[in-house]
Amino acid sequence: MLVVWPEYPGGGKALPFRQFVLKVHSRCNLACDYCYVYELADQRWRSRPRAMSPEIVAHTAERVAEHVRGHGLSDVEVVLHGGEPLLAGRAAIESLITRFRSVVPARVRFTVQTNGTLLDRGFLELFSAHGVRVGVSVDGTPEAHDRHRVRPDGTGSWAAVRAALTSLRAFPEVYGGLLCVVDVDADPSRVYGSLLEFSPPAVDFLLPHGNWSAPPPGRVADPAATPYADWLIAVFDVWYGRPVTRVRLFEELLSVLLGGRSGVEGIGLTPTAQVVVEADGAVEVSDILASSSPEASATGLHVARDPFDAAWDLPDVRAGRSGLAGLSARCRRCPVVSACGGGLRAHRFLAGAGFDRPSVYCPDLLRLIGHVRSRVAADLAALA
């Protein structure tokens, strides 16, 4: 999940970026049917280099160092992403880590988000030596996983991911958690139980990316239906009764409902503090926005010539960091907006009309938040 950071009280100068997502390899060895990089609107990956070059790595490290010095930051997070980042190879990844830590005058925390198929002992030992945390994408049961997360020839990837997770459990200092995309056709209890078999320190459940012009499966056909809320509620009730691992979506909902702040995108009104650097050095607002249209995430900025501060005044950056003011009028009137935050900005898109509308998941978010709030209220009443 993506780290976010609050605005200054009362507005004023925007807070600095604290999370830098680096697309170290722009290709992937899987062909997941829901992938927002390859299967949705944005096909710019075809014209980008396969891997981030040493020159772009050096420019990016200098820009992060510049940002750190300019804002007096004591720590930042660098997320190695893709495509599939491990395709870059161990030598390139170790060189990148070493470069950043030698140039950036702050603590640099590294995380990797991988599909797990290439996560062998060599990578695990490398990540352990450099204090890198690893998140693995896995969609629950073998059947659910292999329905979506397939190789280019159509064969499943479950067996390789299971082997990687078995090895990863022997490196608890590296094991960051699991990321699972919700499939409403899969049994939620079985999916959650399958994930727990790998003893994850945390689980992230993600809604499949879609919008009003390209709806996710089962979302818009019946506007009154809430299939994604129903699925998540089934997992929440099991988790809430016995939280054996962290489930960030539920934890962040509980936090905002109890008056706290959210630490993930798509929950609450806390603005994002993330910026993306593509393999060719292009600076983007959020690569997820490109799932709606190729232009939605582009900034025209490049690490070879532009500081990250230059992104602050861009309209899409301002919209994503302006909290309640950046939402549609309907969202601003909603009684659960402080918890929902309008959902992910990418999920609000309609071709020809932009992002000025509620999330395509609005009914699901409303029902899920209402259910969680009711459970919390019942517990608080019992303690009174």
C-alpha positions in Angstrom: 0.0 0.0 0.0 1.1 3.6 -0.6 2.2 5.9 2.2 0.5 9.2 2.5 1.2 12.3 4.5 -1.0 15.2 5.9 -1.2 18.7 4.6 0.0 21.6 6.7 -2.8 22.7 9.0 -4.7 25.5 7.3 -3.1 25.0 3.9 0.0 26.8 2.9 3.0 25.3 1.1 2.5 21.7 0.2 4.3 19.0 2.1 7.2 17.3 0.5 7.1 14.0 -1.2 8.2 11.1 1.1 7.6 8.1 -1.1 9.3 7.6 -4.4 8.1 4.8 -6.6 10.7 3.7 -9.1 9.7 1.6 -12.2 13.1 -0.2 -12.3 11.8 -2.6 -14.9 8.9 -1.7 -17.2 8.1 -5.3 -18.4 6.7 -8.2 -16.6 6.9 -12.0 -16.9 3.2 -12.4 -16.1 0.2 -11.4 -18.0 -2.4 -10.8 -15.2 -5.8 -10.1 -16.7 -6.5 -7.1 -14.5 -3.1 -5.4 -14.7 -3.5 -1.6 -14.9 -0.1 -1.3 -16.6 -0.6 -3.6 -19.5 -4.3 -4.4 -19.8 -6.0 -1.0 -19.4 -5.8 2.3 -21.2 -2.1 3.1 -20.9 0.1 1.4 -23.4 3.1 3.8 -23.2 5.1 0.9 -21.7 5.7 -0.3 -25.3 7.9 2.7 -26.1 9.7 2.8 -22.8 13.1 1.1 -22.1 12.8 -2.3 -20.5 15.0 -1.3 -17.5 15.9 1.9 -15.7 19.5 2.8 -16.9 22.3 3.6 -14.4 22.1 7.2 -15.7 18.4 7.5 -14.8 19.1 5.9 -11.4 21.8 8.5 -10.8 19.6 11.4 -11.8 16.8 10.1 -9.6 19.0 9.6 -6.6 20.3 13.2 -7.0 16.7 14.5 -7.3 15.7 12.7 -4.1 18.8 14.0 -2.3 17.9 17.5 -3.5 14.3 17.1 -2.2 15.6 15.8 1.1 18.0 18.7 1.6 15.4 21.3 0.5 12.9 20.1 3.0 15.0 18.9 5.9 13.7 15.3 5.7 15.1 12.7 8.0 13.7 9.7 6.1 12.1 8.7 2.8 10.8 5.5 1.2 11.9 4.2 -2.2 9.6 1.6 -3.7 11.0 -0.7 -6.4 8.2 -1.4 -8.8 7.5 -2.4 -12.3 6.4 -4.3 -14.4 8.2 -6.8 -12.4 11.2 -5.2 -10.6 13.1 -8.4 -10.0 13.6 -8.7 -13.8 16.2 -5.9 -13.4 18.5 -8.5 -11.7 20.3 -8.6 -8.4 23.4 -6.6 -9.6 21.3 -3.6 -10.8 19.1 -3.6 -7.8 22.1 -3.7 -5.4 23.8 -0.9 -7.3 20.6 1.2 -7.1 20.3 0.7 -3.3 24.0 1.5 -2.8 23.8 4.6 -5.0 20.8 6.0 -3.1 22.2 5.4 0.3 25.5 7.0 -0.7 23.9 10.1 -2.2 20.7 10.8 -0.1 21.4 12.6 3.2 18.6 10.8 5.1 17.5 7.4 6.0 16.3 5.6 2.9 13.8 2.8 3.5 13.5 0.4 0.5 10.6 -1.8 -0.3 9.9 -4.1 -3.3 6.6 -5.1 -4.7 6.9 -8.3 -6.7 4.8 -11.0 -8.2 7.1 -13.5 -6.4 8.0 -15.8 -9.3 11.6 -14.7 -9.4 12.1 -14.3 -5.6 14.8 -16.9 -4.9 17.3 -17.2 -2.1 19.8 -15.0 -3.8 17.3 -12.1 -3.8 16.2 -12.8 -0.2 19.8 -12.7 1.0 20.4 -9.5 -0.9 17.3 -7.9 0.6 18.2 -9.1 4.1 21.7 -7.6 3.8 20.4 -4.2 2.7 17.3 -4.0 5.0 14.8 -4.2 2.1 11.2 -5.2 2.8 9.3 -7.3 0.3 5.6 -7.4 -0.6 4.3 -10.2 -2.7 1.2 -10.2 -4.9 -0.9 -13.3 -4.5 -4.6 -13.8 -5.0 -5.6 -16.2 -2.3 -6.4 -19.8 -3.3 -4.5 -21.6 -6.0 -7.7 -21.5 -8.2 -8.3 -17.8 -7.7 -4.6 -17.0 -8.2 -4.2 -19.0 -11.4 -7.4 -17.6 -12.9 -5.8 -14.2 -13.1 -2.1 -14.2 -12.4 -0.9 -16.2 -15.5 2.2 -16.4 -17.6 2.1 -15.3 -21.2 1.4 -18.8 -22.3 -1.7 -19.0 -20.1 -0.2 -21.3 -17.4 -0.6 -20.3 -13.7 2.0 -18.9 -11.4 0.7 -20.2 -8.1 3.3 -23.0 -7.7 6.2 -20.5 -8.1 4.7 -18.0 -5.8 4.0 -20.6 -3.1 7.7 -21.7 -3.3 8.8 -18.1 -3.0 6.6 -17.4 0.0 7.8 -20.6 1.7 11.4 -19.3 1.4 10.3 -15.7 2.4 9.0 -16.9 5.7 12.5 -17.9 6.7 13.5 -14.2 6.3 11.1 -12.4 8.7 13.1 -9.2 8.5 12.4 -9.1 4.8 8.8 -10.2 4.8 6.6 -7.1 4.4 3.2 -8.7 3.6 0.9 -9.9 0.8 -1.2 -7.9 -1.7 -4.4 -9.5 -2.9 -6.8 -8.1 -5.6 -10.4 -8.8 -4.7 -12.2 -11.3 -7.0 -15.9 -11.4 -6.1 -16.2 -14.8 -7.8 -13.8 -16.3 -5.3 -15.0 -17.4 -1.8 -13.8 -14.6 0.6 -13.3 -17.0 3.6 -11.2 -19.4 1.5 -9.1 -16.6 0.0 -8.4 -15.1 3.5 -7.7 -18.5 4.9 -5.3 -19.3 2.1 -3.4 -16.1 2.6 -3.1 -16.8 6.4 -1.4 -20.1 5.6 1.7 -18.0 4.6 1.8 -16.2 8.0 1.9 -12.8 6.5 2.7 -9.8 8.8 0.2 -7.8 6.8 -2.4 -8.2 4.1 -3.5 -5.5 1.6 -6.8 -6.1 -0.2 -7.1 -4.0 -3.4 -10.1 -3.3 -5.5 -9.5 -4.1 -9.2 -8.8 -0.9 -11.1 -11.7 0.4 -13.1 -13.7 3.5 -13.7 -17.1 4.7 -15.1 -15.9 4.2 -18.7 -14.3 0.8 -18.0 -16.1 -0.6 -15.0 -14.6 -3.4 -12.9 -16.3 -6.8 -13.0 -19.8 -6.8 -11.6 -19.8 -3.2 -10.5 -22.2 -1.1 -12.6 -24.7 -3.6 -14.1 -26.9 -3.3 -11.0 -26.2 0.1 -9.4 -27.8 -1.1 -6.1 -25.6 -4.1 -5.8 -22.5 -4.1 -3.6 -20.6 -7.2 -4.5 -17.2 -5.8 -3.4 -18.5 -4.6 0.0 -20.2 -8.0 0.5 -16.9 -9.7 -0.2 -14.9 -7.5 2.1 -17.5 -7.5 4.9 -17.2 -11.3 5.0 -13.5 -11.1 5.5 -13.8 -8.1 7.9 -16.1 -10.0 10.3 -13.7 -12.9 10.5 -10.7 -10.6 10.9 -12.4 -8.3 13.5 -13.3 -11.3 15.6 -9.8 -12.6 15.6 -7.2 -10.3 14.0 -4.3 -12.7 13.6 -2.6 -10.4 11.1 -2.7 -6.8 10.0 -5.2 -6.0 7.3 -4.4 -2.5 6.3 -7.7 -1.6 4.6 -9.6 -2.5 7.8 -7.1 -0.9 10.1 -7.1 2.4 8.2 -10.9 2.4 8.1 -11.0 1.9 11.9 -8.5 4.7 12.3 -10.4 7.3 10.4 -13.7 6.3 11.9 -12.2 6.8 15.4 -10.9 10.2 14.5 -7.4 9.3 13.3 -5.7 9.7 10.0 -5.3 7.2 7.2 -1.9 5.9 6.0 -3.1 4.5 2.6 -4.4 5.9 -0.6 -8.2 5.7 -1.1 -9.1 5.9 2.6 -9.7 9.1 4.4 -8.9 12.6 3.2 -5.1 12.6 3.9 -3.4 13.6 0.7 -0.8 11.4 -1.0 2.9 12.2 -0.6 4.0 9.9 -3.4 5.6 10.5 -6.8 6.5 8.0 -9.5 9.6 7.8 -11.7 9.2 5.7 -14.8 12.0 3.6 -16.4 12.8 6.4 -18.8 13.0 9.0 -16.1 9.6 10.6 -16.6 8.0 11.9 -13.4 4.4 10.9 -13.0 1.7 11.9 -10.5 0.5 8.3 -10.0 0.8 5.5 -12.4 -2.6 4.2 -11.4 -4.2 7.3 -12.9 -3.0 6.1 -16.3 -5.4 3.2 -16.0 -8.1 5.7 -17.0 -6.3 7.5 -19.8 -2.6 7.7 -20.8 -2.4 11.5 -20.2 -3.9 11.4 -16.7 -0.6 10.7 -14.9 1.8 12.5 -17.2 3.5 15.7 -15.9 6.0 16.5 -18.6 8.7 16.5 -16.0 11.9 14.4 -16.1 14.5 13.7 -13.4 17.4 14.8 -15.7 16.1 18.4 -15.7 13.3 18.9 -13.2 13.2 18.9 -9.4 10.4 17.1 -7.7 9.1 20.4 -6.3 8.1 21.3 -9.9 5.3 18.8 -9.7 3.5 20.7 -6.8 1.7 23.3 -8.9 0.4 20.9 -11.6 -3.4 20.7 -11.6 -3.5 16.9 -11.2 -1.1 17.0 -8.3 -3.0 19.8 -6.6 -6.3 17.9 -7.1 -4.9 14.7 -5.5 -3.4 16.6 -2.5 -6.3 19.0 -1.8 -8.4 16.7 0.4 -12.1 17.5 0.6 -11.8 20.5 -1.8 -10.6 18.1 -4.6 -13.8 16.0 -4.5 -17.0 16.3 -6.4 -19.9 18.2 -4.9 -21.8 14.9 -4.4 -18.8 13.5 -2.4 -18.5 16.6 -0.3 -22.1 16.2 0.8 -21.7 12.5 1.7 -21.9 11.6 5.4 -19.0 9.2 5.1 -16.6 11.3 3.1 -14.1 11.6 5.9 -13.7 7.9 5.9 -14.1 7.2 2.2 -12.2 10.2 0.9 -13.9 9.7 -2.4 -12.0 6.5 -3.0 -9.0 6.3 -5.4 -9.0 9.2 -7.8 -8.4 6.8 -10.7 -11.8 5.1 -10.0 -13.7 8.4 -10.4 -12.9 8.8 -14.2 -15.5 9.1 -16.9 -14.3 9.7 -20.5 -15.1 13.3 -21.5 -15.9 14.4 -18.0 -12.7 13.7 -16.1 -12.6 12.8 -12.4 -15.3 15.1 -11.0 -17.6 12.4 -9.7 -17.7 9.7 -7.0 -15.8 6.5 -7.2 -17.2 3.7 -9.4 -17.1 1.8 -6.1 -19.2 4.4 -4.3 -22.1 2.0 -3.3 -19.6 -0.6 -2.1 -17.6 1.9 -0.1 -20.7 3.3 1.5 -21.9 -0.1 2.6 -18.5 -1.3 3.8 -17.9 1.9 5.9 -21.4 1.6 7.3 -20.9 -2.0 8.4 -17.5 -1.3 10.0 -18.9 1.8 11.8 -21.8 -0.3 13.1 -19.5 -2.9 14.5 -17.3 -0.3 16.2 -20.3 1.5 17.6 -21.7 -1.8 19.0 -18.4 -2.5 20.8 -18.1 1.0 22.2 -21.7 0.8 23.5 -20.9 -2.5 25.2 -18.0 -0.9 27.0 -20.0 2.1 28.1 
